[in-house]
Amino acid sequence: MCESSDMAMRGCTRKCPVTSSPHVQLDARRGTGNPDVMNTKETTTLDSAQAILTRLVQCPSVNPAGREPIAPPYGEGRMAALLSEQLKDMGGEVRTDEVLPGRLNVWSRFAGRDRSRTILLDAHSDTVSHLHMSVDPFGAEVREGRLFGRGACDTKGPMAAMLLALESAVRSGRLAHDVIFAATCDEENGGRGARHLVTRGLQADFAISAEPTELQLVWRHKGIQRGRITLHGMAAHSSTPARGHNAIYPAARLVGQLEAMAAALSAGKSDAELGTATLAVTTMHGGTAANIIPDSCVLDVDRRVLPSEDIDAIRLAIEELVHRACAADPWCTPSIDWTQHYPSLGSSPTAPALLALETALRTVTGTAQRSVAAYGTNAGFYAQAGIPSVVFGPGSIADAHTAAESISLAEVVSAAKVIEQFLCTPIVDTQ
């Protein structure tokens, strides 16, 4: 652990605003119209939501996905510096942790009235690629109540809601329990930031992972196992193919067998809410030139995992399939690299904090809906570590990763009010 370092800002050519957000207050007379919502001056408005989300989107934090060296707009270092300033202004003791070279987690703890419980607010600071967007990826343009840019929806909008809620609760002195806010790196390419927090001994009683859920409580989701399969042959001149070993041929057989496995999964065991497990071949690369027998062929596979499944059994089944595909060609040498694993999420439906968050959602919006998801999130890592977890935030997954990514500022405000209501209400055990 270390304090924010100069390394976080090294090489930043796009100026990221690092000043703290203005403390904007609503006229208390405007209220919310709901007598159960806390009757205090509000600090969460459309203007304050736009202000903080603009700063987040205008600070590029694109996941480098293996690019070296890391240079703007790639990496989370500039975002870590911006958030450090924001959290310090809120009175937090800020810590940064270099998970990978130039890839930082930033987190801060805030003391509540009852220090016997700790709530984790997790939001990943990286985004997917900014290339080929139809809007300025870092412009934060606002049109018709929506803010546009890379990460606006996934997941800087949900992060902004958390920061607005936390700031209001801290400044008003109404924080019910201790809160850790953590901005984690690398969620989009392996989740190594969240995994690092867990392996370093993170302790919390409940976690909310920020993602665009349309203000629904995602309490269960599938896990992910990704692997890269390489089949090795031997190169030769294409005029004499018998002198080589064409790696594409066993790879083609393997694709057919993986397709059959995928069909069996789709027709097999189904979770009542999540549906079936799935498998897909997502990339295939083989050969180097039209006149060379390919000496290797590489496949990427994506396996979506149900909470009831065993990850070791899943890997073994795929490995056995790979070896069967090579059995007809003794020269074929396979290798498998299990590149990414996101644990599934299967929360207890009666966890006290989940029920408290559900109550806060209903109090603020008038309704509360639970849902499930096919995608993976950081919440799976925290749940695997024994921390009851849920996924929640403004925005829709349908807008995430798109060429014109955007989010409703009004929905960011609503999410912030829900989270603030939750943070300011003591959690009561139901057992």
C-alpha positions in Angstrom: 0.0 0.0 0.0 1.1 3.5 -0.7 -0.2 7.0 -0.9 -1.1 8.5 -4.3 2.1 8.6 -6.3 3.5 10.8 -9.2 3.5 7.6 -11.3 -0.3 7.9 -11.5 0.0 11.1 -13.6 3.2 10.3 -15.5 2.7 10.6 -19.3 -0.8 12.1 -19.2 -1.3 14.2 -22.3 -5.0 14.7 -21.9 -5.6 17.0 -18.9 -7.8 15.1 -16.4 -9.5 17.5 -14.0 -8.4 16.6 -10.4 -10.2 19.3 -8.5 -12.9 18.1 -6.1 -16.6 18.4 -7.0 -18.6 21.5 -6.0 -20.8 20.9 -3.0 -24.1 21.7 -4.7 -27.2 21.8 -2.5 -30.9 21.5 -3.4 -33.4 23.9 -1.9 -34.8 21.7 0.9 -38.3 22.8 -0.1 -38.1 20.8 -3.3 -37.7 17.5 -1.3 -38.6 14.2 -2.9 -42.3 13.9 -2.2 -41.8 10.8 -0.1 -42.1 11.3 3.6 -39.9 8.2 4.3 -36.9 9.6 2.5 -34.6 11.4 4.8 -35.7 15.0 5.3 -32.3 16.8 5.0 -30.8 19.1 2.5 -30.0 17.2 -0.6 -26.7 17.5 -2.4 -27.5 15.3 -5.4 -28.9 17.2 -8.3 -28.8 16.9 -12.1 -26.1 19.6 -12.0 -23.9 17.8 -9.4 -24.4 14.5 -11.3 -23.4 16.1 -14.6 -20.4 17.8 -13.0 -18.8 14.7 -11.5 -19.7 12.4 -14.4 -18.2 14.9 -16.8 -14.9 14.8 -14.9 -14.9 11.0 -14.9 -15.6 10.6 -18.6 -13.2 13.3 -19.6 -10.4 11.4 -17.8 -9.6 8.5 -20.1 -9.1 5.1 -18.4 -9.2 2.6 -21.3 -8.2 -0.9 -20.3 -4.8 -1.5 -22.1 -5.6 -5.2 -22.6 -2.0 -6.2 -22.8 -0.6 -3.1 -24.5 2.9 -2.2 -23.3 4.0 0.4 -22.5 0.9 2.0 -21.1 0.3 5.4 -22.5 -2.8 7.7 -22.7 -5.6 7.0 -23.1 -4.8 3.6 -21.7 -4.5 2.7 -18.0 -6.3 3.7 -14.8 -3.5 5.9 -13.3 -5.0 9.2 -14.2 -8.4 8.1 -12.9 -6.8 7.0 -9.7 -5.3 10.5 -9.2 -8.6 12.2 -9.9 -10.5 10.0 -7.5 -7.8 10.4 -4.8 -8.4 14.1 -4.9 -12.2 13.6 -4.7 -11.9 11.2 -1.8 -9.5 13.4 0.1 -11.8 16.4 -0.3 -14.5 14.2 1.3 -12.2 13.6 4.3 -11.1 10.1 3.5 -7.6 8.6 4.1 -6.8 7.6 0.5 -4.8 4.5 -0.4 -3.5 3.4 -3.8 -2.3 0.0 -4.6 -0.4 -0.8 -7.8 -1.9 -4.1 -9.0 0.0 -4.2 -12.2 2.6 -1.8 -13.6 0.8 1.5 -14.0 -2.5 -0.1 -13.1 -3.9 1.1 -9.8 -6.7 0.4 -7.3 -7.7 3.4 -5.1 -9.7 3.1 -2.0 -10.7 5.0 1.1 -12.5 4.2 4.4 -15.1 6.4 6.0 -16.2 6.0 9.6 -19.9 5.6 10.4 -21.9 5.9 13.6 -21.9 2.1 14.1 -18.5 0.8 13.3 -19.4 -2.9 13.8 -20.3 -3.2 10.1 -18.5 -2.3 6.9 -20.1 -1.7 3.5 -18.0 -1.9 0.4 -18.9 0.3 -2.5 -17.0 -1.1 -5.5 -16.8 0.6 -9.0 -14.3 -0.4 -11.7 -12.3 2.5 -13.1 -11.4 1.0 -16.5 -13.4 1.1 -19.7 -13.4 -0.9 -22.9 -11.8 0.5 -26.1 -12.7 4.0 -27.2 -12.0 3.2 -30.9 -14.7 3.4 -33.6 -17.1 5.4 -31.4 -19.7 7.6 -33.1 -19.4 10.2 -30.4 -16.4 11.9 -28.8 -15.4 9.2 -26.3 -14.0 11.7 -23.8 -16.2 14.7 -24.6 -19.0 14.1 -22.1 -21.5 15.8 -24.3 -25.0 16.2 -22.9 -28.0 15.9 -25.1 -31.6 15.5 -24.0 -30.7 14.7 -20.4 -28.1 12.0 -21.4 -24.4 12.2 -21.0 -22.3 10.6 -23.8 -18.8 9.1 -23.8 -16.8 5.9 -23.2 -17.6 4.6 -19.7 -20.6 6.9 -19.2 -22.8 3.9 -18.7 -20.1 1.2 -17.8 -19.3 2.1 -15.3 -18.5 5.8 -14.6 -22.2 6.7 -14.3 -22.8 4.1 -11.6 -19.5 5.2 -10.0 -20.7 8.8 -10.0 -23.9 7.8 -8.2 -21.8 6.1 -5.5 -19.6 9.1 -5.0 -22.5 11.5 -4.8 -24.3 9.3 -2.3 -21.2 8.9 -0.2 -20.3 12.6 -0.2 -23.7 13.6 0.9 -23.8 11.0 3.7 -20.4 11.8 5.0 -20.8 15.6 4.9 -24.2 15.4 6.7 -22.7 13.1 9.4 -25.5 10.5 8.8 -23.3 7.5 7.6 -24.8 4.6 9.5 -21.8 2.1 9.2 -18.3 2.2 8.0 -17.9 2.5 4.2 -15.0 1.5 2.0 -15.1 3.0 -1.5 -12.9 1.1 -3.9 -12.2 2.0 -7.5 -10.7 -1.2 -9.0 -8.7 -1.6 -12.1 -8.9 -4.2 -14.9 -12.6 -5.3 -14.5 -13.0 -5.4 -18.3 -10.1 -7.8 -18.9 -9.9 -10.3 -16.0 -10.9 -8.5 -12.8 -7.4 -8.4 -11.4 -8.2 -5.3 -9.4 -11.0 -6.9 -7.4 -9.1 -10.1 -7.1 -6.2 -8.2 -5.7 -8.4 -6.5 -3.0 -9.6 -9.9 -1.9 -6.2 -11.5 -1.8 -4.9 -8.6 0.3 -7.4 -9.4 3.0 -10.3 -7.1 2.3 -13.0 -7.5 5.0 -16.5 -6.2 4.6 -20.0 -7.3 5.7 -21.7 -6.4 2.4 -20.6 -5.2 -1.1 -22.4 -3.3 -3.8 -20.7 -3.5 -7.2 -21.5 -0.6 -9.5 -22.8 -1.7 -12.9 -25.6 -0.5 -15.2 -28.6 -2.5 -13.9 -31.5 -0.1 -14.7 -31.9 0.4 -10.9 -32.6 -3.3 -10.4 -30.9 -5.4 -7.8 -28.8 -8.1 -9.6 -28.4 -10.7 -6.9 -27.4 -13.6 -9.0 -25.3 -13.8 -12.2 -23.3 -16.3 -14.2 -19.6 -16.7 -13.9 -17.1 -16.7 -16.8 -14.3 -19.1 -17.7 -12.3 -18.1 -20.8 -9.5 -20.1 -22.3 -7.0 -19.9 -25.2 -6.4 -23.2 -27.0 -3.4 -23.6 -29.2 -2.9 -26.5 -31.5 0.7 -27.0 -32.8 1.7 -28.5 -36.2 4.7 -28.0 -38.5 5.2 -25.5 -41.3 6.0 -26.4 -44.8 5.8 -25.0 -48.3 2.2 -25.1 -49.5 3.3 -26.9 -52.7 4.4 -29.9 -50.6 1.8 -30.0 -47.8 2.7 -33.6 -46.9 6.0 -32.3 -45.5 4.2 -30.3 -42.9 1.4 -30.8 -40.4 -1.5 -28.4 -40.9 -2.7 -27.2 -37.5 -5.9 -25.9 -38.9 -7.3 -29.3 -39.6 -7.5 -30.6 -36.0 -8.6 -27.1 -35.0 -11.5 -27.4 -37.4 -12.5 -30.7 -35.8 -12.2 -29.2 -32.4 -14.5 -26.3 -33.4 -17.1 -28.9 -34.4 -16.8 -30.7 -31.1 -17.0 -27.5 -29.2 -20.2 -26.6 -31.1 -21.7 -29.9 -30.1 -20.7 -29.3 -26.5 -22.4 -25.8 -26.7 -25.6 -27.4 -28.1 -25.6 -30.0 -25.3 -25.2 -27.2 -22.7 -28.1 -25.2 -24.2 -30.3 -28.3 -24.1 -29.1 -29.4 -20.7 -29.5 -28.4 -17.0 -31.3 -25.1 -16.6 -31.2 -22.7 -13.6 -34.7 -21.5 -12.9 -33.6 -17.8 -13.2 -30.3 -17.8 -15.1 -31.2 -20.4 -17.7 -28.5 -22.7 -19.1 -24.8 -22.6 -19.1 -23.3 -21.6 -22.5 -20.1 -22.0 -24.5 -18.9 -20.1 -27.6 -15.8 -20.1 -29.7 -15.1 -16.3 -30.0 -11.9 -16.1 -32.1 -9.9 -18.4 -34.4 -6.5 -17.6 -35.9 -4.3 -19.8 -37.9 -1.5 -19.6 -40.5 0.8 -16.8 -41.5 0.7 -16.7 -45.3 -1.2 -18.2 -48.2 1.8 -20.3 -49.3 2.8 -21.7 -45.9 1.3 -24.7 -44.2 0.1 -23.3 -40.8 2.1 -24.6 -37.9 -0.4 -23.3 -35.3 -4.0 -22.5 -34.8 -5.4 -20.6 -31.8 -9.0 -20.5 -30.5 -10.5 -18.5 -27.8 -13.5 -20.0 -25.9 -16.0 -18.3 -23.6 -17.8 -20.5 -21.1 -20.6 -19.0 -19.0 -20.9 -20.8 -15.7 -23.9 -21.4 -13.4 -23.5 -20.9 -9.6 -24.1 -24.7 -9.1 -21.3 -25.7 -11.5 -17.7 -26.8 -10.5 -15.1 -24.8 -12.3 -12.5 -27.6 -12.2 -14.9 -30.0 -13.8 -15.6 -27.5 -16.6 -12.0 -27.0 -17.4 -11.4 -30.8 -17.4 -14.3 -31.4 -19.8 -12.8 -28.9 -22.3 -9.3 -30.2 -21.9 -10.5 -33.8 -22.6 -12.3 -32.5 -25.7 -9.1 -30.8 -27.0 -7.1 -34.0 -26.6 -9.8 -36.0 -28.4 -9.6 -33.6 -31.3 -5.9 -34.2 -31.6 -6.1 -38.0 -31.2 -6.3 -38.6 -35.0 -3.0 -36.7 -35.5 -0.2 -37.9 -33.3 1.9 -34.9 -34.3 -0.7 -32.5 -32.9 0.4 -30.9 -29.7 -2.3 -28.9 -27.8 -1.9 -26.3 -25.0 -4.5 -24.5 -23.0 -4.1 -21.3 -21.2 -7.0 -20.5 -18.8 -6.9 -16.8 -19.3 -9.8 -15.3 -17.3 -12.1 -16.5 -14.6 -14.9 -14.5 -13.0 -16.8 -16.3 -10.3 -20.6 -16.5 -10.5 -22.8 -14.7 -8.0 -25.4 -16.4 -5.9 -26.4 -14.2 -3.0 -28.6 -15.2 -0.1 -32.1 -13.8 -0.8 -32.6 -12.9 2.8 -29.2 -11.3 3.6 -30.0 -8.3 5.9 -28.0 -5.8 3.9 -29.7 -6.9 0.7 -33.1 -6.5 2.3 -32.0 -3.0 3.5 -30.9 -2.0 0.1 -34.2 -3.3 -1.4 -36.1 -1.2 1.2 -34.1 1.9 0.3 -34.8 1.3 -3.4 -38.5 1.0 -2.7 -38.5 4.0 -0.5 -36.9 6.3 -3.0 -38.4 5.1 -6.3 -41.6 3.5 -5.2 -40.6 0.0 -6.5 -37.9 -2.5 -6.0 -37.1 -5.3 -8.5 -34.5 -8.1 -8.3 -33.0 -9.5 -11.4 -30.3 -11.8 -12.7 -27.6 -11.4 -15.3 -25.7 -13.5 -17.8 -22.6 -11.3 -17.5 -19.9 -11.4 -14.8 -18.9 -8.7 -12.4 -16.6 -7.9 -9.5 -19.3 -9.0 -7.2 -18.5 -12.6 -7.9 -15.0 -12.1 -6.4 -16.3 -10.6 -3.2 -19.0 -13.2 -2.8 -16.5 -16.0 -3.3 -14.5 -14.4 -0.5 -17.6 -14.7 1.8 -18.9 -11.1 1.4 -22.6 -11.0 0.6 -22.8 -9.0 -2.6 -25.2 -7.4 -5.1 -24.8 -5.5 -8.4 -26.6 -2.2 -8.7 -26.5 1.1 -10.6 -28.1 3.4 -13.1 -28.0 2.8 -16.9 -28.7 -0.2 -19.1 -26.3 -2.9 -20.1 -27.8 -2.4 -23.6 -25.9 1.0 -23.8 -22.6 -0.4 -22.4 -19.7 -0.8 -24.8 -21.7 0.8 -27.7 -20.5 3.3 -30.3 -22.7 6.0 -28.7 -22.5 5.0 -25.1 -24.6 7.2 -22.8 -26.6 7.4 -19.6 -29.5 9.3 -18.2 -28.4 11.9 -15.7 -31.8 11.6 -13.9 -31.2 7.9 -13.4 -27.7 8.7 -11.9 -29.4 11.0 -9.5 -32.0 8.4 -8.6 -29.3 5.7 -8.0 -27.4 8.2 -5.8 -30.5 8.8 -3.6 -31.1 5.1 -3.2 -27.5 4.4 -2.2 -27.5 7.4 0.2 -30.7 6.2 1.8 -29.1 2.8 2.3 -25.9 4.2 3.7 -27.7 6.3 6.2 -30.0 3.6 7.5 -28.8 1.1 10.2 -28.9 -2.5 9.0 -30.9 -4.7 11.3 -30.3 -8.5 11.5 -33.4 -10.5 10.6 -32.4 -13.7 12.2 
